[in-house]
Amino acid sequence: MPRLFEARAHFIHILLFTLTFVSTLIAGALQKGIDPIAHPDQIWRGLPFSLTLLLILGAHEFGHYYVSRKNRITVTLPYFIPAPSLIGTFGAFIKIKSPILDRRMLLDVGVAGPLSGLIMAIPILMIGLYLSEIRLNPSDTGMTLGSSILFYILTWIIHGNLPDKVGLILHPMAFSGWIGLLVTAINLLPVGQLDGGHVAYAIMGTKQHNVSKFIVLSLVVLGLTTWRGWLIWAALLIIMGTQHPPVVHDWILLDERRKVIGWITLVIFILTFTPAPF
C-alpha cells in the first residue's frame, strides 16, 4: 500500500508538470503571435519561453526540496500549477510535512529557493537580453514591463544606456528571466510564511510581524498608486496570515554566517522588486 500511495503521488507531480509544460508552451506561442488552434504545428515556437521559465521555477522549488531533505525535513516534490494566464502558470510549490526545529534550519530552507531560482534566472535573462531586439520608435502596441534595480543593471550591462526613443523588444528568454526576478521578489516579501517571511523571522524573531504589517501597508499604497495587482497580493497575504509561527526550538539563534546570508537575501529582495510590474 505505501508503494501504491507513492506511485499515485508521483503521478500527480508528473501530470501537473506535463500540464504546466503544455500551458506555458501555448503561452509562449501566443506571445509570438501564433494561434495554437489555427496553427498547431507552430506551437513549438513557444519552447524558448516555456523551457526557461520551467527551469527557473524548478530550480527555485528543488532548492527548497534539496535543503529540506538535507535537514531531514519531510517534504514533497514540487507541485507545478498550470493556468490559462499570460505566462501559462501560477508557479509551483512544495509542501513541508514536518516541523522546522530551529531558526538555522528555517533560514537554510527559506533562502535556498529564491537563491537557486535567481542563479538560474540571471544567465537566462542576460542571454535573452542579448537576443532581444532594439527598435527605433517602437509602436505603442503590446505590453510595457516595469523594471527592478537588478533588471536595469543587467540591461545596462548588455545594451548600455538606451535613448528614450528606443524600445527593447524582449526575447522570450528575457521575458522568462524577467518573470524569474518578479517571482523572486514576491517570494522574498518578508511576510507570513513566504520565503522572505522565513528569512525575516530567522533573523528578527517576533519583530518580523511588525515588518510584515509595514510591507502589507506598503503594498496597499503601491496598489493604489502604481499597479492594482498589489492590492490583490495584500489581500492574499492578510488572508494567509502576516505573522510567522515560532519554530520548535526558538531559543536557538543564528550564527554570524547565516545572519549575513539572511541580510544579503533581504537585499536581493530590494534589488529584484518591481514597484509597477505591468
N, C-alpha and C positions, 0 to 999 in steps of 0.2 A: 504493500500500500504506500509506504513512503516514496518508493521509486515512481509510482503512478502519479502521486501529487507533484513530485519534482518534474516529471515529464510534462504534466499539464502546465506547470508554472513556466517552464522553458518555452512551451508552445505559445503561451500568451506573449512573452517577451519577443519571440521571433515574429509572431503575427503583427504586433504593434510596430515593430521596426520596419517590417515589409510594407505595411500600410503607410507609414511615415515616409519611407523612401519614395513610394508612388506619389503621395500627395506633394512632397517637396519637388519631385521631378516635374509634376504638372505645373506647380507654381513657377519653377524656373523656366519652363517652356512658355508660359503666359507672359512672363517678363520679357521674353524675346519676341513677343507679338504673335505667337503661334497658337492657333486654335486646336487643342488636343482632339476635339471631336472631328473637325473637318480634315485635319492633317495628323492622324495618329503616328504616321511614320516619321514625324519631325519632333516627337516628344523627347528624343534622346538629346536634343539641344539644351534641355534643362539640366543635364548631368553636371556641368561645372558648378552650378549653384547648389544642387541637391547634395552632391558628394562632399563638397567642402563644408556646407552647413552641418551635415551629419557628423563629419569629422570633429568639428568644434564642439557640438553638443555631446558627442560621445566621449571626447577627451575630458570634458567637464565632469560628466557623471561617473566615468570609470576612474577618474582621480579620486572622487569620494569613495568609490567602491574599493579600490586598492588599499587606501589608507585605513578604511574601516576594517577590512579583513586583516590587515597587518596588526591592527589593535585588538583583534579578536572580537569585533563587534558583529553581531548577526545582521546581515544586510542583504537586500535583494539585488538582482541585476537591474539595470536601468529599464524603466518603462518609457518608451517614446510615445508621444501623443500626436497622431495625425489630425489635421484640421483644415477645413476649407477656408484658408486665410491667405493673405498676401505672400506669406513665406511657407505656407503648407504645413505648419506645425505650431503647437503651443509649447514646444520644448520637450523636456524629459525630466524624470525624477527617479530617485531610488527611495526605498523605504528602510529605515533603520529599525530593527525589531528588538534590540536590547538596549538597556540604559547606558549612557555615556558616563563613565566613572568620575572623571575629573576635568579641570579646565585645560590641561595639557592635551588630553585626548580630543576635547571639544575643538580646540584651535586647530589641531592637526587635520581633523576631518573637515572643518569649516573652510580652511584655506586651500585644501587640496583640489577641490573642484574648480573654483574660479582661476587659480593659477595655472592648472593644466589646460583649461579651456583657452586662457589668454595666450599661453605659449603656442597653442595651435593656431589661434586666430591671427596673431601678428604676422607671421610669414605668409599666410593665406591672403591677408589684407594687402600686404606690400606687393605680392605678385599681382593681385587683382588691380591695384592702383597702377602698376606699371603697364598692364594691359588695357587700362581704361582709356577712353577717347577724350581728347581735349578738343572742344568745339567752340569756334568763334560765334558770338551772337546766338547762343542756343535759344530754341523756341521755349515758350512758356508752358508747353505741354509736358506732361509727366510729373513725377513726384520729386519734391525737393527734400533732401535729408539734412538733418541738423548735424553738428559737429561737436565731438568731445575734444578735450585738450590733446589726448593721445592721437585721435584721428587726424587732427590738424597737423601735429608734428610729423606723423608718418606721410601725410600728403605732401608736406613741405620737403621732406627728405627725397621723395620720388620725383616731384614736379617743380619744386621751388615755389616762389611767390607767383601765383596766377593772377593776371589782371582781372579787374572787376567784370569786364565784359566777356570773359572766357568762362565757359562752363565745363565741368568734368563729368562726363557720362560714365558712370561706374560699370565696370565689367561685373558679370555675375559673381565672380570670386571676391571682388571688392565688396559687393553688397553683402555676401555671406559673412565676410570679415567684419563689416560694419555692424551687422546683427550680433556677431560674437562679442564685440565691445559693449553693445547695449545690454545683452544678456548678462555679461559680467557685472556691469554696473547695477542692474536690477537685483541680481543675486547678492550683491555686496551691500545693499541697503542695510544699515545696522539696526534692523527692526525684527522683533519676534524671533522666529526660528528660521529666517533666511540665513544664508551663509554668512552675510555680514553681521547678523544678529548673534550667530555663534561666536564670531571673532570678537565682537564688541563685548559680549558677556565674559568671554575668557579673559579679556584684558581688564574690564571695568567692574565686573560683578553686577550687583543690583543697580549700579548707576547707569547701566545700559538702558534701563527703562526710560530714564529722562531723555537720553539721546533719541530713543525710538519716538517719543512724543514730539520732539522737535523736528525729526525727519518727516513724520506724517503731516505735521502742520506745514512744513515747507513744500511738500508735495501738493497740498491743497492750494497753496499760494501759486505754485507753478501751474497747477491745473487751471486756475482762473486767469492766468496771465500769459502762458506760453502754449501748452499742449493739454487739451482736455483729458487725454488718456491718463494723466497723473491723478485726476480725481478718482478714476476707477481703481487705480492702484492703491490710493489712500484708503478707499472704502474696503478693498480686499484685505489690506493689512490690518485694519481695525477689526474686521470680522475674524481674521485668523488669530489675532491677538498680538499686541505690541510688546508684551513682557516675556522675556525668555525664562523658561523654568530652570531651577537650580540643578546642577549636576549632583551625583551621589555624594562624592567627597569634595564639597565646595570649599573646604578649608585649604586644599592643596593649590598653591598659587603657581603661576607660570614662571619658568626660568627666564633669564635675560634674553637668550637667543630667541625663544618663542615670542617674547614681548616685541622684539624688533621685527620679526616676521609679521606679527599681527598689525603693527603700526604701518608697515610697508603695504600690507593688504588694504588697509583703510585709505592710504594714499592712492593706491590703484583705483579705488572706488571714485575718488575725486577726478583722476585722470581720464576715466572711461565714462563718466556720467555726462549725458547729453540733455541739457535743460529742455530743449524743444526738438525731439527726435524727428517729427514729421511736420 
